[in-house]
């Protein structure tokens, strides 16, 4: 039993006061020095700690999960890697994964420095399980907020529920470890185990699923919830905007005055909002009719031009509505032909698109099927022959080996560059250039796109199997 709870595995009611004043020996002993650093006075630090505690979050029990990895994001996998590195007995981690997969973990409470849940054994015996993670000190939080505010990309990624890897790297360079490492996840369980047991391992696996959806869960464990972090970013951004610019030129080592357009847009939830864009029309406008008494120029088809004008109007409306994101790379002529064909045009238009893009009619239909599943990325996986390097293939093989439990892993046979066929079936997984996995099915001796992509190969293949069973 660690020093962070009492003998029955219940949390100590005085834990916050104890951590604020510092602990002697062990990993908490540096808190007192940081707390007395002079950056914030004691009452301000206590107020921030109370605000963090008030943002305690409780997540309802998650349903059982089938044959797929628990963590889809890189930060979720890093969390589980810390568990595996910290546990002395790997078999306990495997049993915990099976517990979590079976839905044995109850509601999860997340608060500064601690996660808690009730975990049931197969016989129904329930144990309160806790995992402790060291909080950041006030001085450390101050440095972290400064790092986040320095980059528009960091702010935008956090608000989009992503953990920016460069923020983690910048924090590590500044001596701050956001993600846990070996020995950082300290277990406490009512079963009496002194190391990670199946119950605390199951809790960690369930929290990995929560982290996938919201990295603010990790920041709350480190001491501050989403509200406190956003407020701190607001304060830091406002302070920088209000700094006097002075009358002299740029001074070495100082930030330029003002706010760049890029940073203002990325921090749109922190800074005052931009004016609302104009409301898009309810429907795209009708293109002008080209059916006139004047004969068209040789090689110009007015009917085809009307079709393209109607498509341009419809696409412009989608851009104004935000359905189609701005800033996408321009499409090639071959890609745009598939996009147009995916809209279900008249047969004569589809035939011209096939000829114009150098495809047979059946090839265009196959390309349209891929496009509807994933746009240009799915089309590239279908039509382009990729030859990834040895390092990419090595990581892919490792990902395939880790995606399933040993008893559930299908037999996969390499059947081409970045392609693996399930032995004895007409199903296949293909690795896209962006690292996602695409399921394929052989139909009439032709490999055909059969489902959307997924970062997890097990999930991609499971979606294909579910479609076949339905």
Secondary structure, 3 states (H helix, E strand, C coil): CCCCECCCCCECCCHHHHHHHCCCCCCCCCHHHHHCCCCCCHHHHHHHHHHHHHCCEEECCCCCCCCCCCCCCHHHHHHHHHHHHHCCCHHHHHHHHHHHHCCCECCEEEECCEEEEEEECCCCCEEEEEEECCCCCHHHHHHHHHHHHHCHHHHHHHHCCCCCHHHHHHHHHCCCCCCCCCCCCEEEECCCCCCCCHHHHHHHHHHHHHHHHCCHHHHHHCCCCHHHHHHHHHHHHHHHHCCCCCCCCCCCCCCCCCCCHHHHHHCCCCCCCCCCCCCCCCCCCCCCCCCCCCCCCCCCCHHHHHHHHHHHHHHHHHHHHCCCCCCCCCCCHHHHHHHHHHCCCCHHHHHHHHHHCCCCHHHHHHHHHHHHHHHHHHHHHHHCCCCCCHHHHHHHHHHHHHCCCCCCCCCEEEEECCEEEECCCCEEEEECCCCCEEEEEEECCEEEECCCCECCHHHHHHHHHHHHHC
